[in-house]
Amino acid sequence: MLYTQEYLEAVEKAICDLQSGKRVTSVSYGDTHVQYAPVNLEDLLRLRSQIKACLAESTSRKRQVIFSTSKGVQ
């Protein structure tokens, strides 16, 4: 699944909400809506790690090396 920076921000807000004492927090992305309770803080942390990894993969540059050889004969 492709994640965006907005998804990451929503999950980080949900984590902050849980840590600040809200009993239930939710995350919405696309047509999906997920509610988390304080007992699932580790699930939110795992989701945040997964999103960060996906974002890092998509922003990293792929390096392509092209070389050619010849026998020196023209």
N, CA, C and O atoms as a Tinker XYZ file with bonds, in Angstrom:
   296  protein
     1  N      0.845000   -1.175000    0.000000    73     2
     2  CA     0.000000    0.000000    0.000000    64     1     3
     3  C      0.888000    1.236000    0.000000    63     2     4     5
     4  O      1.915000    1.274000    0.678000    81     3
     5  N      0.494000    2.221000   -0.749000    73     3     6
     6  CA     1.231000    3.478000   -0.802000    64     5     7
     7  C      0.706000    4.431000    0.264000    63     6     8     9
     8  O     -0.496000    4.684000    0.353000    81     7
     9  N      1.611000    4.948000    1.059000    73     7    10
    10  CA     1.258000    5.899000    2.101000    64     9    11
    11  C      1.736000    7.284000    1.690000    63    10    12    13
    12  O      2.633000    7.423000    0.859000    81    11
    13  N      1.132000    8.296000    2.275000    73    11    14
    14  CA     1.550000    9.667000    2.027000    64    13    15
    15  C      1.941000   10.311000    3.347000    63    14    16    17
    16  O      1.728000    9.747000    4.420000    81    15
    17  N      2.510000   11.487000    3.247000    73    15    18
    18  CA     2.895000   12.230000    4.435000    64    17    19
    19  C      1.675000   12.535000    5.308000    63    18    20    21
    20  O      1.788000   12.595000    6.533000    81    19
    21  N      0.516000   12.728000    4.687000    73    19    22
    22  CA    -0.711000   12.995000    5.441000    64    21    23
    23  C     -1.092000   11.802000    6.314000    63    22    24    25
    24  O     -1.557000   11.982000    7.439000    81    23
    25  N     -0.898000   10.581000    5.801000    73    23    26
    26  CA    -1.183000    9.387000    6.597000    64    25    27
    27  C     -0.277000    9.353000    7.816000    63    26    28    29
    28  O     -0.724000    9.060000    8.925000    81    27
    29  N      0.994000    9.654000    7.605000    73    27    30
    30  CA     1.944000    9.653000    8.714000    64    29    31
    31  C      1.545000   10.687000    9.761000    63    30    32    33
    32  O      1.593000   10.407000   10.959000    81    31
    33  N      1.155000   11.869000    9.321000    73    31    34
    34  CA     0.736000   12.914000   10.252000    64    33    35
    35  C     -0.502000   12.499000   11.030000    63    34    36    37
    36  O     -0.609000   12.794000   12.220000    81    35
    37  N     -1.441000   11.818000   10.379000    73    35    38
    38  CA    -2.654000   11.362000   11.057000    64    37    39
    39  C     -2.325000   10.330000   12.130000    63    38    40    41
    40  O     -2.894000   10.366000   13.221000    81    39
    41  N     -1.416000    9.414000   11.828000    73    39    42
    42  CA    -1.032000    8.393000   12.802000    64    41    43
    43  C     -0.283000    9.038000   13.963000    63    42    44    45
    44  O     -0.512000    8.679000   15.118000    81    43
    45  N      0.602000    9.980000   13.676000    73    43    46
    46  CA     1.325000   10.649000   14.754000    64    45    47
    47  C      0.374000   11.447000   15.645000    63    46    48    49
    48  O      0.577000   11.518000   16.857000    81    47
    49  N     -0.658000   12.045000   15.057000    73    47    50
    50  CA    -1.659000   12.753000   15.857000    64    49    51
    51  C     -2.415000   11.766000   16.737000    63    50    52    53
    52  O     -2.686000   12.057000   17.902000    81    51
    53  N     -2.754000   10.611000   16.195000    73    51    54
    54  CA    -3.456000    9.593000   16.975000    64    53    55
    55  C     -2.594000    9.123000   18.144000    63    54    56    57
    56  O     -3.105000    8.905000   19.243000    81    55
    57  N     -1.299000    8.969000   17.915000    73    55    58
    58  CA    -0.393000    8.566000   18.993000    64    57    59
    59  C     -0.370000    9.633000   20.080000    63    58    60    61
    60  O     -0.445000    9.312000   21.266000    81    59
    61  N     -0.266000   10.883000   19.687000    73    59    62
    62  CA    -0.276000   11.985000   20.662000    64    61    63
    63  C     -1.587000   12.024000   21.429000    63    62    64    65
    64  O     -1.594000   12.250000   22.639000    81    63
    65  N     -2.697000   11.805000   20.732000    73    63    66
    66  CA    -4.001000   11.793000   21.392000    64    65    67
    67  C     -4.064000   10.697000   22.459000    63    66    68    69
    68  O     -4.541000   10.929000   23.570000    81    67
    69  N     -3.586000    9.520000   22.117000    73    67    70
    70  CA    -3.599000    8.428000   23.089000    64    69    71
    71  C     -2.709000    8.747000   24.282000    63    70    72    73
    72  O     -3.080000    8.481000   25.425000    81    71
    73  N     -1.550000    9.308000   24.023000    73    71    74
    74  CA    -0.625000    9.614000   25.109000    64    73    75
    75  C     -1.119000   10.765000   25.981000    63    74    76    77
    76  O     -0.713000   10.886000   27.137000    81    75
    77  N     -1.996000   11.616000   25.430000    73    75    78
    78  CA    -2.511000   12.726000   26.214000    64    77    79
    79  C     -3.785000   12.364000   26.971000    63    78    80    81
    80  O     -4.357000   13.212000   27.657000    81    79
    81  N     -4.232000   11.130000   26.858000    73    79    82
    82  CA    -5.336000   10.672000   27.679000    64    81    83
    83  C     -6.658000   10.462000   26.985000    63    82    84    85
    84  O     -7.619000   10.061000   27.641000    81    83
    85  N     -6.761000   10.709000   25.703000    73    83    86
    86  CA    -8.022000   10.426000   25.019000    64    85    87
    87  C     -8.269000    8.924000   25.054000    63    86    88    89
    88  O     -7.354000    8.126000   24.852000    81    87
    89  N     -9.496000    8.557000   25.310000    73    87    90
    90  CA    -9.822000    7.136000   25.469000    64    89    91
    91  C     -9.842000    6.382000   24.143000    63    90    92    93
    92  O     -9.419000    5.228000   24.081000    81    91
    93  N    -10.324000    7.019000   23.094000    73    91    94
    94  CA   -10.389000    6.388000   21.778000    64    93    95
    95  C     -9.915000    7.407000   20.761000    63    94    96    97
    96  O    -10.306000    8.573000   20.809000    81    95
    97  N     -9.087000    6.975000   19.860000    73    95    98
    98  CA    -8.651000    7.848000   18.777000    64    97    99
    99  C     -8.838000    7.118000   17.467000    63    98   100   101
   100  O     -8.955000    5.893000   17.450000    81    99
   101  N     -8.868000    7.851000   16.374000    73    99   102
   102  CA    -9.114000    7.218000   15.085000    64   101   103
   103  C     -8.206000    7.802000   14.024000    63   102   104   105
   104  O     -7.710000    8.922000   14.142000    81   103
   105  N     -8.004000    7.012000   12.988000    73   103   106
   106  CA    -7.206000    7.409000   11.839000    64   105   107
   107  C     -8.032000    7.133000   10.602000    63   106   108   109
   108  O     -8.593000    6.048000   10.450000    81   107
   109  N     -8.108000    8.112000    9.717000    73   107   110
   110  CA    -8.823000    7.937000    8.460000    64   109   111
   111  C     -7.873000    8.187000    7.301000    63   110   112   113
   112  O     -7.150000    9.183000    7.287000    81   111
   113  N     -7.876000    7.297000    6.344000    73   111   114
   114  CA    -7.109000    7.497000    5.126000    64   113   115
   115  C     -7.850000    6.814000    3.998000    63   114   116   117
   116  O     -8.252000    5.654000    4.094000    81   115
   117  N     -8.020000    7.574000    2.919000    73   115   118
   118  CA    -8.800000    7.047000    1.806000    64   117   119
   119  C    -10.213000    6.763000    2.263000    63   118   120   121
   120  O    -10.846000    7.610000    2.893000    81   119
   121  N    -10.709000    5.591000    1.957000    73   119   122
   122  CA   -12.040000    5.213000    2.405000    64   121   123
   123  C    -11.989000    4.325000    3.642000    63   122   124   125
   124  O    -12.994000    3.712000    4.003000    81   123
   125  N    -10.842000    4.248000    4.289000    73   123   126
   126  CA   -10.649000    3.412000    5.471000    64   125   127
   127  C    -10.661000    4.271000    6.728000    63   126   128   129
   128  O    -10.035000    5.330000    6.776000    81   127
   129  N    -11.368000    3.811000    7.727000    73   127   130
   130  CA   -11.433000    4.505000    9.010000    64   129   131
   131  C    -11.152000    3.466000   10.098000    63   130   132   133
   132  O    -11.848000    2.456000   10.194000    81   131
   133  N    -10.131000    3.720000   10.911000    73   131   134
   134  CA    -9.741000    2.776000   11.957000    64   133   135
   135  C     -9.760000    3.489000   13.292000    63   134   136   137
   136  O     -9.238000    4.597000   13.413000    81   135
   137  N    -10.364000    2.857000   14.309000    73   135   138
   138  CA   -10.359000    3.412000   15.651000    64   137   139
   139  C     -9.430000    2.580000   16.518000    63   138   140   141
   140  O     -9.458000    1.350000   16.484000    81   139
   141  N     -8.601000    3.278000   17.302000    73   139   142
   142  CA    -7.672000    2.619000   18.200000    64   141   143
   143  C     -8.001000    3.000000   19.633000    63   142   144   145
   144  O     -8.369000    4.142000   19.910000    81   143
   145  N     -7.870000    2.059000   20.526000    73   143   146
   146  CA    -8.033000    2.303000   21.949000    64   145   147
   147  C     -6.642000    2.346000   22.579000    63   146   148   149
   148  O     -5.679000    1.904000   21.952000    81   147
   149  N     -6.512000    2.861000   23.788000    73   147   150
   150  CA    -5.194000    2.972000   24.413000    64   149   151
   151  C     -4.417000    1.653000   24.493000    63   150   152   153
   152  O     -3.186000    1.669000   24.506000    81   151
   153  N     -5.100000    0.538000   24.546000    73   151   154
   154  CA    -4.402000   -0.740000   24.640000    64   153   155
   155  C     -3.691000   -1.086000   23.338000    63   154   156   157
   156  O     -2.862000   -1.995000   23.316000    81   155
   157  N     -3.998000   -0.378000   22.249000    73   155   158
   158  CA    -3.388000   -0.658000   20.961000    64   157   159
   159  C     -2.332000    0.365000   20.564000    63   158   160   161
   160  O     -2.076000    0.560000   19.376000    81   159
   161  N     -1.723000    1.015000   21.536000    73   159   162
   162  CA    -0.689000    1.992000   21.234000    64   161   163
   163  C      0.459000    1.356000   20.455000    63   162   164   165
   164  O      1.011000    1.974000   19.545000    81   163
   165  N      0.818000    0.127000   20.807000    73   163   166
   166  CA     1.909000   -0.537000   20.089000    64   165   167
   167  C      1.549000   -0.780000   18.627000    63   166   168   169
   168  O      2.426000   -0.768000   17.763000    81   167
   169  N      0.257000   -1.001000   18.341000    73   167   170
   170  CA    -0.169000   -1.154000   16.949000    64   169   171
   171  C      0.022000    0.150000   16.172000    63   170   172   173
   172  O      0.463000    0.140000   15.023000    81   171
   173  N     -0.313000    1.263000   16.811000    73   171   174
   174  CA    -0.101000    2.554000   16.170000    64   173   175
   175  C      1.379000    2.819000   15.933000    63   174   176   177
   176  O      1.759000    3.345000   14.887000    81   175
   177  N      2.213000    2.458000   16.902000    73   175   178
   178  CA     3.656000    2.662000   16.739000    64   177   179
   179  C      4.196000    1.803000   15.600000    63   178   180   181
   180  O      5.060000    2.245000   14.842000    81   179
   181  N      3.689000    0.577000   15.478000    73   179   182
   182  CA     4.104000   -0.289000   14.372000    64   181   183
   183  C      3.650000    0.282000   13.030000    63   182   184   185
   184  O      4.399000    0.256000   12.053000    81   183
   185  N      2.418000    0.797000   12.989000    73   183   186
   186  CA     1.913000    1.396000   11.758000    64   185   187
   187  C      2.748000    2.606000   11.377000    63   186   188   189
   188  O      3.055000    2.798000   10.200000    81   187
   189  N      3.123000    3.428000   12.359000    73   187   190
   190  CA     3.966000    4.593000   12.076000    64   189   191
   191  C      5.307000    4.160000   11.494000    63   190   192   193
   192  O      5.792000    4.765000   10.538000    81   191
   193  N      5.901000    3.128000   12.058000    73   191   194
   194  CA     7.180000    2.619000   11.536000    64   193   195
   195  C      7.030000    2.115000   10.107000    63   194   196   197
   196  O      7.892000    2.354000    9.261000    81   195
   197  N      5.932000    1.417000    9.845000    73   195   198
   198  CA     5.678000    0.894000    8.497000    64   197   199
   199  C      5.517000    2.036000    7.496000    63   198   200   201
   200  O      6.059000    1.978000    6.392000    81   199
   201  N      4.778000    3.066000    7.876000    73   199   202
   202  CA     4.566000    4.204000    6.984000    64   201   203
   203  C      5.883000    4.918000    6.725000    63   202   204   205
   204  O      6.178000    5.280000    5.586000    81   203
   205  N      6.682000    5.124000    7.775000    73   203   206
   206  CA     7.978000    5.792000    7.606000    64   205   207
   207  C      8.881000    4.998000    6.674000    63   206   208   209
   208  O      9.576000    5.578000    5.840000    81   207
   209  N      8.875000    3.674000    6.808000    73   207   210
   210  CA     9.700000    2.838000    5.937000    64   209   211
   211  C      9.241000    2.946000    4.482000    63   210   212   213
   212  O     10.067000    3.040000    3.574000    81   211
   213  N      7.934000    2.934000    4.265000    73   211   214
   214  CA     7.413000    3.060000    2.898000    64   213   215
   215  C      7.748000    4.423000    2.304000    63   214   216   217
   216  O      8.112000    4.522000    1.133000    81   215
   217  N      7.624000    5.470000    3.112000    73   215   218
   218  CA     7.950000    6.810000    2.620000    64   217   219
   219  C      9.441000    6.934000    2.316000    63   218   220   221
   220  O      9.824000    7.575000    1.337000    81   219
   221  N     10.276000    6.331000    3.143000    73   219   222
   222  CA    11.721000    6.381000    2.905000    64   221   223
   223  C     12.082000    5.640000    1.622000    63   222   224   225
   224  O     12.944000    6.086000    0.865000    81   223
   225  N     11.425000    4.509000    1.379000    73   223   226
   226  CA    11.670000    3.751000    0.149000    64   225   227
   227  C     11.284000    4.553000   -1.084000    63   226   228   229
   228  O     12.009000    4.571000   -2.079000    81   227
   229  N     10.150000    5.207000   -1.011000    73   227   230
   230  CA     9.657000    5.915000   -2.182000    64   229   231
   231  C     10.441000    7.191000   -2.469000    63   230   232   233
   232  O     10.457000    7.660000   -3.607000    81   231
   233  N     11.089000    7.757000   -1.458000    73   231   234
   234  CA    11.842000    8.986000   -1.684000    64   233   235
   235  C     13.319000    8.737000   -1.944000    63   234   236   237
   236  O     14.037000    9.644000   -2.366000    81   235
   237  N     13.778000    7.517000   -1.697000    73   235   238
   238  CA    15.195000    7.255000   -1.944000    64   237   239
   239  C     15.443000    7.173000   -3.445000    63   238   240   241
   240  O     14.611000    6.681000   -4.207000    81   239
   241  N     16.574000    7.653000   -3.834000    73   239   242
   242  CA    16.901000    7.660000   -5.261000    64   241   243
   243  C     17.528000    6.333000   -5.657000    63   242   244   245
   244  O     18.392000    5.793000   -4.965000    81   243
   245  N     17.087000    5.848000   -6.742000    73   243   246
   246  CA    17.682000    4.645000   -7.315000    64   245   247
   247  C     18.831000    5.096000   -8.206000    63   246   248   249
   248  O     18.656000    5.975000   -9.050000    81   247
   249  N     19.977000    4.512000   -8.026000    73   247   250
   250  CA    21.127000    4.893000   -8.822000    64   249   251
   251  C     21.351000    3.849000   -9.895000    63   250   252   253
   252  O     21.386000    2.649000   -9.626000    81   251
   253  N     21.498000    4.325000  -11.093000    73   251   254
   254  CA    21.709000    3.437000  -12.218000    64   253   255
   255  C     23.080000    3.759000  -12.812000    63   254   256   257
   256  O     23.392000    4.911000  -13.114000    81   255
   257  N     23.875000    2.727000  -12.968000    73   255   258
   258  CA    25.209000    2.895000  -13.540000    64   257   259
   259  C     25.210000    2.290000  -14.936000    63   258   260   261
   260  O     24.842000    1.130000  -15.119000    81   259
   261  N     25.622000    3.077000  -15.910000    73   259   262
   262  CA    25.704000    2.614000  -17.288000    64   261   263
   263  C     27.177000    2.703000  -17.708000    63   262   264   265
   264  O     27.815000    3.741000  -17.529000    81   263
   265  N     27.692000    1.649000  -18.249000    73   263   266
   266  CA    29.068000    1.676000  -18.729000    64   265   267
   267  C     29.143000    0.980000  -20.069000    63   266   268   269
   268  O     28.266000    0.194000  -20.428000    81   267
   269  N     30.175000    1.270000  -20.788000    73   267   270
   270  CA    30.365000    0.596000  -22.059000    64   269   271
   271  C     31.833000    0.202000  -22.168000    63   270   272   273
   272  O     32.704000    0.791000  -21.529000    81   271
   273  N     32.074000   -0.780000  -22.970000    73   271   274
   274  CA    33.449000   -1.237000  -23.172000    64   273   275
   275  C     33.722000   -1.358000  -24.667000    63   274   276   277
   276  O     32.806000   -1.474000  -25.481000    81   275
   277  N     34.965000   -1.330000  -24.992000    73   275   278
   278  CA    35.360000   -1.587000  -26.370000    64   277   279
   279  C     36.734000   -2.224000  -26.353000    63   278   280   281
   280  O     37.417000   -2.207000  -25.329000    81   279
   281  N     37.137000   -2.776000  -27.462000    73   279   282
   282  CA    38.449000   -3.417000  -27.545000    64   281   283
   283  C     39.505000   -2.419000  -27.964000    63   282   284   285
   284  O     40.666000   -2.782000  -28.152000    81   283
   285  N     39.119000   -1.181000  -28.110000    73   283   286
   286  CA    40.093000   -0.156000  -28.483000    64   285   287
   287  C     40.364000   -0.078000  -29.967000    63   286   288   289
   288  O     41.205000    0.722000  -30.377000    81   287
   289  N     39.709000   -0.856000  -30.788000    73   287   290
   290  CA    39.912000   -0.858000  -32.224000    64   289   291
   291  C     38.884000    0.081000  -32.846000    63   290   292   293
   292  O     37.691000   -0.005000  -32.557000    81   291
   293  N     39.372000    0.988000  -33.712000    73   291   294
   294  CA    38.453000    1.930000  -34.322000    64   293   295
   295  C     38.316000    1.702000  -35.798000    63   294   296
   296  O     37.572000    2.419000  -36.467000    81   295
